[in-house]
Amino acid sequence: LQQHLPKIFREIALEYSKRVRLVAREIIRGISESLGLEKDYIDETLNLENGLQLIAANLYPPCPRPELAMGLPPHSDHGLLTLLIQNQIGGLQVQHKGKWVNIDPIPNSFLANIGDHIEILSNGKYKSVLHRAVVNNRDVRISIAVPHGPALDAIVSPASKLVENVGNPPAYGAMKYKEYLELQQGTMLNGKSCLERIRNGD
């Protein structure tokens, strides 16, 4: 497929991917420090130098009956962090305290979504974001999402420093990132169903 894409598109996509990856890794370093871990703990433990990065471009055309359709069903993202850009047409919603809240696009900015594997590594201190996309009957919505994950062979589990004491046992089991992806790809998008399957004590 790649050889059929215009050369200029390939070059721009590659440059964009490299720069977004730098931003994501810097945010992940900040998350690592906020957890009381070394700045590069997540980066090194999960081998982000060889981490998985995807680009998902989404086009949502106007829908004549938006009340009967869903752009993207409720789900959380795999991986560590998704950076999203979008045109100025609303449609992204996140769940907050059991209610769906519209996220209005801010021009020239990224929206950062915490993924399931930050929730696992932080032992639930950070929560992955349950979100969905809704359609409208007036405007075309475009979004470009770039999820960033560990290396495929990295085993993700709660950081040992966060589960050292008896009162804070690991809330999630360890799983290879590739196996988590296979689990998620084998099921329909359905909230946090994959994350719930590796939660301890359930």
C-alpha positions in Angstrom: 0.0 0.0 0.0 2.8 2.5 0.9 4.3 2.5 -2.6 0.9 3.8 -4.0 0.7 6.8 -1.7 2.0 10.1 -3.0 5.7 10.6 -2.1 4.9 14.0 -0.4 2.3 12.3 1.8 4.8 9.7 2.9 7.4 12.3 3.8 5.0 14.5 5.7 3.5 11.5 7.6 7.0 10.2 8.5 8.1 13.7 9.8 4.8 14.2 11.7 5.2 10.7 13.3 8.7 11.4 14.5 7.8 14.8 16.0 4.6 13.5 17.7 6.6 10.6 19.1 9.0 13.1 20.8 6.1 14.9 22.3 4.5 11.7 23.6 7.7 10.4 25.2 8.2 13.7 27.0 4.7 13.6 28.4 5.3 10.0 29.4 8.4 11.1 31.3 6.3 13.6 33.1 3.8 10.9 34.1 6.6 8.7 35.3 7.9 11.5 37.6 4.4 12.2 38.8 4.2 8.6 40.0 7.3 9.0 42.0 9.3 6.9 39.6 12.5 7.8 37.8 11.9 10.1 34.8 12.9 7.4 32.3 11.4 4.5 34.2 8.4 3.9 31.8 10.5 4.7 28.7 13.2 2.2 29.6 11.1 -0.5 31.3 8.7 -0.7 28.3 11.4 -0.1 25.6 9.7 3.0 24.1 12.6 3.4 21.7 11.1 0.4 19.9 7.5 1.1 21.0 4.5 0.7 18.7 3.2 3.9 17.1 0.1 4.0 14.9 -1.7 6.7 12.9 -5.5 6.5 12.6 -7.1 9.0 10.3 -10.9 9.2 10.8 -13.5 10.9 8.5 -17.0 11.3 9.8 -19.3 12.6 7.0 -22.6 14.3 7.9 -25.2 11.8 8.9 -28.9 12.4 8.1 -30.1 10.6 11.3 -27.3 11.2 13.9 -29.6 10.0 16.7 -29.5 6.5 15.1 -25.8 6.3 14.5 -22.5 6.3 16.4 -19.2 7.5 14.9 -17.1 5.3 17.2 -18.5 3.3 20.2 -17.3 3.9 23.8 -13.8 2.5 24.3 -10.5 3.2 25.9 -7.2 3.1 24.0 -4.6 0.4 24.3 -1.1 1.6 24.9 0.2 4.5 26.9 -0.8 7.7 25.4 -2.8 8.8 22.3 -2.3 12.3 20.9 -5.2 13.5 18.8 -5.7 16.4 16.4 -9.0 17.3 14.9 -10.7 19.9 12.8 -13.0 22.4 14.5 -16.1 20.2 14.4 -17.1 18.7 17.7 -17.9 15.1 18.2 -15.5 13.7 20.7 -17.1 12.9 24.1 -15.5 11.5 27.3 -17.2 9.8 30.2 -16.9 11.8 33.4 -18.8 10.7 36.6 -21.1 8.5 34.5 -22.1 11.2 32.0 -20.9 11.9 28.5 -19.2 15.3 28.2 -18.5 17.1 24.9 -14.8 17.9 24.3 -14.7 21.1 22.2 -11.7 21.2 19.9 -9.0 23.8 20.8 -7.3 25.2 17.6 -3.6 24.2 17.1 -3.5 21.8 20.0 -3.2 18.1 20.8 -5.7 16.3 22.9 -3.9 13.7 25.1 -5.7 10.5 26.1 -4.3 8.2 28.7 -4.3 4.6 27.6 -4.9 1.3 29.3 -1.3 0.5 29.8 -0.7 3.7 31.9 -3.6 2.6 34.1 -2.0 -0.8 34.4 1.6 0.5 35.1 0.3 3.1 37.6 -1.8 0.4 39.3 -4.9 2.4 38.7 -3.5 5.8 39.9 -4.1 7.1 36.4 -7.3 6.0 34.6 -7.5 5.3 30.9 -10.1 7.6 29.2 -13.4 6.1 28.2 -14.4 8.0 25.1 -16.6 7.9 22.0 -17.2 9.8 18.8 -20.7 11.1 17.8 -21.8 12.2 14.4 -23.9 15.2 13.3 -26.1 16.1 10.3 -24.3 19.3 9.2 -20.5 19.1 9.0 -17.6 16.7 8.2 -15.5 15.9 11.2 -11.8 14.8 10.7 -9.5 13.5 13.4 -6.0 12.0 13.4 -5.1 9.9 16.4 -1.6 8.7 17.1 -1.5 6.0 19.8 1.9 5.3 21.4 2.5 1.9 23.1 5.3 -0.2 24.6 7.4 -2.5 22.5 5.4 -5.4 21.3 7.4 -7.9 23.5 7.3 -5.7 26.6 5.5 -7.2 29.6 3.3 -4.6 31.3 2.4 -4.8 34.9 2.1 -2.4 37.8 5.4 -0.8 38.6 7.0 -2.7 41.5 7.7 0.5 43.5 3.9 1.3 43.5 2.9 -2.1 44.9 5.6 -2.6 47.5 3.4 -2.3 50.6 0.7 -4.7 51.8 -2.0 -2.2 51.5 -1.5 -1.6 47.8 -1.5 -5.0 46.0 -1.2 -5.2 42.2 -4.6 -4.4 40.7 -3.8 -5.9 37.3 -2.0 -9.0 36.1 1.1 -8.9 33.9 0.6 -9.3 30.2 2.8 -9.0 27.1 1.7 -5.9 25.1 1.3 -7.9 21.9 -1.0 -10.4 23.7 -3.2 -7.5 24.9 -3.4 -6.1 21.4 -4.5 -9.6 20.1 -7.1 -9.8 22.9 -8.5 -6.3 22.0 -8.5 -6.9 18.2 -10.4 -10.2 18.8 -13.3 -8.4 20.4 -15.7 -5.6 19.4 -15.0 -2.2 21.0 -16.8 -2.3 24.3 -15.8 0.1 27.0 -12.9 -1.2 29.1 -13.7 -4.9 28.6 -10.1 -5.9 27.8 -8.7 -4.0 30.8 -11.3 -5.6 33.1 -10.2 -9.1 31.9 -6.8 -8.7 33.4 -7.9 -6.9 36.6 -7.0 -8.9 39.7 -9.7 -10.2 42.0 -12.5 -10.0 39.4 
